[in-house]
Amino acid sequence: MYKTLVEAGILVLLVIMVFLQDWRATLIPAPTMPVTIVNAFAAMAALGFSINLLTLFAVMLSIGIVVDDVTVVAEA
């Protein structure tokens, strides 16, 4: 699971760099990814999701939040 989360984080940063072509827009959301993943795990554990759904939703939520953060930073 750790390997998959690391790979997902690297892929998200790579996609951000490819499409926005700006190091600043790539580096700003990097520290937010672990925070969003931990929060997603905590919220879904509190709601009683199984571990399979928990990991799937956490990864999807964290990637969506990071991409949304990049859009806000790029517009600013």
N, C-alpha and C positions, 0 to 999 in steps of 0.2 A: 504494500500500500504506500509506503514511503517513497519508493522508486516511482510509482505512478504519479504521486503528488508533485514530486520534483520535476518529472518530465512535463507534466501539465503546466507548471509554473514557467519552465523554460520556453515551452511552446507559446504560451500567452505573451511573454516578453518578446519573443521573436516575431510574432505576428504584429504586435504593436510597433516594433521597430521597422518592419517591412512596410506597413501601410502608412504610418505617420512620418517616418524617416527623420526622427528627432530623438536624440539621446535623452533630453530632459523629459519628454513625454514617456519615455521607456523607463527611466529610473524612478520617477515619482510614484507610480503604482506598485513598484517592486516590494516595498515594505508592507503594503496593504494586503498583499495576498495571504500571508500567514494569519493575519488578524481576521480576515473574512472567513478563512477556512475554520479557524478555531470557533468563531461565533456561530457558523453554520452547524458545526458538530454539536455545540452546546444546545442550540435551539431545537435541533431535531431529536437529540437525546431526551430533552425535556418533554417533547411531544410523543415519545414512545415509538419512534420509527425503528425498523430492523437495521442491522449493520449494513446490509446490502443497499437498502434505500438511503440510509444515512450517508454512505460514502458517495453514492451517485449524486444525490441532491447537493451535498456539500461542494463537490467539485464543480457542478454546474452553477451553483450560486456564486461561488468565489470567482469563477471566470467571468460571469456576467457582471458582477460588481466591479471587478478590475477594469473590464472594457468600458463600462460606464464612467468610471473615474477618469480614464484616459480621455474620453470624449470631452468631459468637463474641463480638464486641464488644457487640452488642445484648443478649445474654444476661448478660454480665458487668455 
